Amino acid sequence: MRRSTTKILTTHVGSLPGRGEAASAGQLPVSADISAIIAAQQETGLDIVNEGEFTKGGDWLSYIDGRLSGFEVAKDSSPPLIGQGRDREVFGDFYRYAAERGTLFYVTQKAPAVRRNRWVCTGPIAYAGQATLQKELDLYRQSIAGNDLEDYFLTTTAPASLEPYHTNAYYKTTEEFVFALAEAMRAEYEMIANAGFIVQVDDAWLVALWDRIGVKMGLDAFIKYCSLRVAALNHALRNIPEERIRYHLCWGSWHGPHAFDIPLYDIVDVLLRVKAQGYLIEGANARHEHEYHVWENVRLPKGKILIPGVVAHATDTIEHPELVSERIQRYARLVGKENVIAGTDCGFGERTHAQIAWAKLRALVDGAALATQALKFN
């Protein structure tokens, strides 16, 4: 994984707008679609790019449907966790308003709303998605033929973020279930790494569960809950070199209050236990921008790279490059400029209008250039 040795490098979380109708219908896009989205990122000036999650149909969770054996579609009719939590209780009027108008997420007319199944484990879990994943990898490779793979990443999902949609009715203990799920996902992680791509593990659900189950559990119990899931993830990543792994932790992508997000300071020790070289965290939105102060008291371990969001998906206001530069410089002065890559809070995907998303990415690149000047790289 490249470091910011001669300038502040730029990247993003993964999901980008512009999926074609084929991808929206669950079919693989054609090579030209992938080549175009990669070219658009490079023309914008981004250094470390991906295929926009086009090969996943733009959804980081439902893409896994059919790739895990041992599960059946659940008949449980209880409300999903995403519709629960203290935020939704305290701001119930707002959430009803947003749900009626569909404003918690930006969704284009071309991309129908994602329907997520809930699954129940009824037998041994195994990975059954090798053929599908291989097609995605082949398509990706064809689209960047001749290019250095060091600058390309591919997203996948952490077991802890699959778990809210996959419940256990087979394994004797929760720990057995979590580790079985992780062991199955190991096949996906290793296929991506063996194809030469940087592996990015997305784990937005882990800390978002604080609002749903953690508040009632208490902090100590919730840290124990998260620690088990991180141990399982590390088990699944054990055969991949750390420098080939990025880990994305965020508090979800809905446009709501987020008043009950767990503070980064309370969870940072868990974050740093994940086997990864790069950590992508939120750093640009109104709820988490101040958390750069965490690194005044917490030491980033040697060899690690921090990839804070310096532009946000949570607002349509386009950040000024000077502000982006200031955000980058805060982190650089705390953890070392060579240990910072400028990123985004979360994926833009279908959550942000395409014109806004690309303008924000341009501001990210321009702000990184200003920060590079201010930080006086040799």
C-alpha positions in Angstrom: 0.0 0.0 0.0 1.4 3.4 -1.0 2.1 6.0 1.6 2.1 9.8 1.3 5.9 10.2 0.9 6.0 12.8 -1.8 2.5 14.3 -1.5 -0.8 13.7 0.3 -2.4 10.8 -1.6 -6.1 10.7 -2.2 -8.7 7.9 -2.3 -12.4 7.3 -1.3 -14.5 4.7 0.4 -15.7 2.7 -2.6 -19.2 3.3 -3.7 -19.6 5.8 -6.6 -22.6 7.1 -8.6 -23.4 6.2 -12.1 -24.2 2.5 -12.1 -25.8 1.4 -15.4 -29.3 -0.3 -15.7 -27.7 -3.7 -15.9 -25.9 -3.3 -12.6 -29.1 -2.0 -11.0 -30.9 -5.1 -12.2 -28.2 -7.3 -10.5 -26.3 -8.1 -13.6 -22.6 -7.6 -14.1 -21.7 -4.4 -15.9 -19.6 -4.6 -19.1 -15.9 -3.8 -19.1 -16.5 -0.4 -20.7 -18.6 0.7 -17.6 -15.8 -0.3 -15.3 -13.1 1.3 -17.5 -15.2 4.5 -17.6 -15.6 4.8 -13.9 -11.9 4.1 -13.3 -11.0 6.7 -15.9 -13.3 9.3 -14.3 -11.6 8.8 -10.9 -8.1 9.1 -12.5 -9.1 12.2 -14.5 -10.4 13.8 -11.3 -6.9 13.2 -9.8 -7.6 10.5 -7.3 -4.6 8.3 -6.6 -6.0 5.1 -5.2 -9.2 4.0 -6.9 -11.7 1.1 -7.5 -14.5 0.0 -9.7 -17.0 2.1 -7.9 -18.6 -1.1 -6.5 -20.3 -1.5 -9.9 -19.6 -5.2 -9.8 -21.6 -5.4 -6.6 -24.6 -3.7 -8.0 -23.7 -0.8 -5.7 -24.8 -2.5 -2.5 -22.2 -3.6 0.1 -24.5 -6.0 1.9 -27.0 -7.6 -0.5 -24.3 -8.6 -2.9 -23.4 -11.5 -0.6 -26.9 -13.1 -1.0 -26.3 -16.5 -2.6 -22.6 -16.6 -1.8 -23.0 -18.2 1.6 -24.3 -21.7 2.0 -26.0 -22.9 5.2 -28.6 -20.1 5.2 -32.3 -19.9 4.3 -34.4 -16.8 3.9 -35.8 -16.0 7.4 -39.6 -15.8 7.9 -39.1 -13.5 10.9 -41.4 -10.4 10.5 -39.9 -8.3 13.4 -38.6 -4.9 12.4 -35.1 -4.9 11.1 -32.3 -3.3 13.2 -31.8 -0.5 10.8 -35.3 0.8 11.8 -34.6 0.7 15.5 -32.4 2.6 17.9 -32.3 5.6 20.2 -31.9 8.1 17.4 -35.2 6.9 15.9 -36.9 7.0 19.3 -35.8 10.5 20.2 -36.2 12.0 16.7 -39.3 9.9 15.8 -41.1 12.8 14.1 -38.1 13.4 11.8 -37.7 9.8 10.9 -41.3 9.4 10.0 -41.1 12.5 7.9 -37.9 11.3 6.2 -39.3 7.8 5.6 -42.5 9.1 4.0 -40.4 11.2 1.6 -37.5 8.8 1.1 -34.9 11.4 2.1 -32.8 9.3 4.5 -30.8 8.3 1.4 -30.5 9.9 -2.0 -31.8 7.4 -4.6 -31.8 8.0 -8.3 -34.8 7.0 -10.4 -32.5 4.7 -12.4 -31.5 2.8 -9.3 -34.4 1.1 -7.5 -34.2 0.9 -3.8 -32.3 -2.0 -2.5 -34.3 -4.8 -0.9 -32.3 -6.7 1.7 -33.3 -10.2 2.8 -32.8 -11.5 6.3 -31.3 -15.0 6.5 -31.2 -17.7 9.2 -28.4 -20.2 9.5 -29.7 -23.8 9.4 -26.5 -25.7 8.5 -22.7 -25.4 8.3 -21.6 -22.1 6.7 -19.4 -22.2 3.7 -18.5 -19.8 0.9 -20.2 -20.6 -2.4 -19.5 -17.4 -4.3 -16.2 -18.3 -5.9 -17.5 -18.3 -9.5 -19.4 -15.1 -9.1 -16.4 -13.3 -7.5 -14.0 -14.6 -10.1 -16.2 -13.1 -12.8 -16.0 -9.7 -11.0 -12.2 -10.0 -10.5 -11.8 -10.9 -14.2 -13.9 -8.0 -15.3 -12.0 -5.6 -13.0 -8.6 -6.9 -14.3 -9.7 -6.5 -17.9 -10.7 -2.9 -17.3 -7.2 -2.0 -16.0 -5.1 -4.1 -18.2 -1.4 -3.1 -18.0 -1.8 -0.8 -15.0 0.0 -1.2 -11.6 -2.4 -3.0 -9.2 -0.9 -1.2 -6.3 -3.3 1.7 -6.8 -6.5 -0.3 -7.0 -8.7 -1.6 -4.2 -11.8 -3.9 -4.0 -14.3 -3.7 -1.2 -15.8 -6.6 0.7 -17.7 -6.8 3.9 -16.8 -7.7 7.5 -18.6 -10.6 9.2 -19.9 -8.2 11.9 -21.7 -6.2 9.3 -23.2 -9.3 7.7 -24.4 -10.6 11.0 -27.4 -8.2 11.5 -28.9 -9.8 8.4 -27.7 -13.4 9.2 -29.0 -14.9 12.4 -28.0 -18.3 14.0 -30.2 -21.3 14.4 -27.6 -24.0 14.0 -24.4 -23.3 15.9 -24.3 -23.9 19.7 -22.8 -20.6 20.6 -22.6 -17.1 19.2 -18.9 -17.3 19.1 -19.0 -20.5 17.0 -21.4 -18.8 14.6 -19.4 -15.6 14.3 -16.2 -17.5 13.6 -17.9 -19.8 11.1 -19.2 -16.7 9.2 -15.7 -15.3 9.3 -14.1 -18.5 8.1 -16.5 -18.5 5.1 -15.7 -14.9 4.2 -11.9 -15.8 4.4 -12.4 -17.3 0.9 -13.6 -14.0 -0.5 -10.9 -11.9 1.2 -8.1 -14.2 0.0 -9.4 -14.3 -3.6 -9.3 -10.5 -3.8 -5.8 -10.4 -2.3 -4.6 -13.2 -4.6 -5.9 -11.3 -7.6 -3.5 -8.5 -6.6 -6.0 -5.9 -5.3 -5.9 -4.1 -2.0 -8.6 -5.7 0.2 -10.9 -3.1 1.8 -13.1 -4.5 4.5 -16.3 -2.5 5.1 -17.7 -2.6 8.7 -20.3 0.2 9.0 -22.6 -1.9 11.1 -20.2 -2.7 13.9 -20.3 0.8 15.5 -23.8 1.6 14.3 -25.0 -1.2 16.5 -24.2 1.0 19.6 -27.4 2.9 18.9 -29.4 -0.3 18.5 -28.1 -2.7 21.1 -25.0 -1.1 22.7 -26.6 1.6 24.7 -28.7 -0.9 26.7 -25.6 -3.3 27.0 -23.3 -0.6 28.4 -19.9 0.3 27.1 -17.9 -2.5 28.6 -20.2 -5.2 27.3 -20.4 -3.5 23.9 -16.6 -3.4 23.7 -16.5 -7.1 24.5 -19.1 -7.7 21.8 -17.0 -5.8 19.2 -13.8 -7.4 20.3 -15.1 -10.9 19.5 -16.1 -9.7 16.0 -12.7 -8.2 15.4 -11.0 -11.4 16.6 -13.1 -13.3 14.1 -12.3 -10.8 11.3 -8.6 -11.1 12.1 -8.9 -14.9 11.9 -10.4 -14.5 8.4 -7.5 -12.2 7.4 -4.7 -14.2 8.8 -3.2 -15.3 5.5 -3.2 -11.8 3.9 -0.3 -9.4 4.5 -1.3 -6.5 6.6 0.0 -4.0 4.0 -2.6 -5.3 1.6 -5.6 -4.5 3.8 -7.7 -1.4 4.5 -10.5 -1.3 7.1 -13.4 1.0 6.8 -15.3 1.9 10.0 -18.2 4.4 9.9 -21.5 5.2 11.6 -23.8 4.5 8.6 -24.8 6.6 5.7 -28.3 7.8 6.4 -29.1 11.5 6.4 -30.2 11.8 10.0 -29.3 13.3 13.4 -26.7 10.6 14.4 -27.0 12.0 17.9 -26.3 8.6 19.5 -23.2 7.6 17.6 -20.6 6.0 19.8 -17.6 8.4 20.1 -14.5 7.3 18.2 -12.5 7.6 21.5 -14.6 4.8 23.0 -14.0 2.4 20.2 -10.5 3.4 18.8 -8.7 0.7 20.7 -10.9 -1.9 19.0 -10.3 -0.3 15.6 -6.6 -0.5 16.0 -6.7 -4.2 16.8 -8.0 -4.9 13.3 -5.3 -6.5 11.1 -5.0 -3.7 8.5 -2.5 -1.2 7.5 -5.0 1.5 6.5 -8.0 2.7 8.6 -10.7 4.7 6.9 -12.7 6.8 9.4 -15.2 9.6 9.4 -13.6 13.1 9.8 -15.7 15.6 7.8 -19.3 15.5 9.0 -20.7 17.6 11.8 -20.9 14.7 14.2 -17.4 13.4 13.9 -15.1 16.2 12.5 -13.9 17.1 16.0 -12.6 13.6 16.6 -9.2 14.4 15.1 -8.5 15.3 18.7 -8.5 11.6 19.6 -5.1 11.3 18.0 -3.7 13.8 20.5 -3.9 11.1 23.1 -4.0 7.9 21.1 -0.8 6.8 19.2 -1.2 5.5 15.7 0.9 2.4 15.7 4.0 2.3 13.6 3.5 1.4 10.0 -0.2 2.2 10.1 -2.0 4.7 7.8 -4.9 6.8 8.7 -7.4 7.6 6.0 -9.8 10.2 7.4 -12.8 11.5 5.6 -12.2 15.1 4.6 -15.3 15.4 2.4 -18.7 14.2 3.6 -21.5 12.4 1.9 -23.9 13.7 4.5 -24.4 17.2 3.0 -24.8 18.5 -0.6 -22.6 21.5 0.3 -19.3 21.1 -1.5 -16.4 21.6 0.8 -14.0 24.4 -0.1 -10.5 23.0 -0.9 -9.0 25.3 1.8 -11.2 23.6 4.4 -10.2 20.1 3.0 -6.6 21.2 3.3 -7.1 22.3 6.9 -8.7 18.9 7.8 -5.8 17.0 6.2 -3.2 19.2 8.0 -4.8 18.5 11.4 -4.3 14.8 11.0 -0.9 15.2 9.4 0.4 17.2 12.4 -0.8 14.6 14.8 0.1 11.3 13.2 2.7 12.3 10.6 2.0 13.5 7.0 3.4 10.2 5.6 0.8 8.3 7.6 -2.2 10.2 6.2 -4.2 9.5 3.0 -7.1 11.9 2.3 -10.4 10.1 1.9 -14.2 10.4 2.2 -16.5 9.8 5.2 -18.5 7.0 3.3 -19.4 5.9 -0.1 -21.3 8.4 -2.4 -22.9 5.7 -4.5 -26.6 6.4 -5.0 -26.6 8.5 -1.7 -25.4 11.7 -3.4 -26.3 13.3 -6.7 -23.6 12.5 -9.3 -22.7 16.1 -9.9 -22.3 16.8 -6.2 -20.3 13.6 -5.6 -17.8 14.3 -8.4 -17.4 18.0 -7.3 -16.7 16.8 -3.8 -14.0 14.4 -5.1 -12.5 17.3 -7.1 -12.4 19.4 -3.9 -10.8 16.4 -2.1 -8.0 16.3 -4.7 -7.6 20.1 -4.8 -7.5 20.3 -1.0 -4.9 17.5 -0.9 -2.7 19.6 -3.3 -3.0 22.6 -1.0 -2.1 20.5 2.1 0.9 19.0 0.2 2.2 22.6 -0.3 1.5 23.6 3.3 3.2 20.5 4.7 6.3 21.1 2.7 7.1 17.7 1.3 10.7 17.4 0.1 
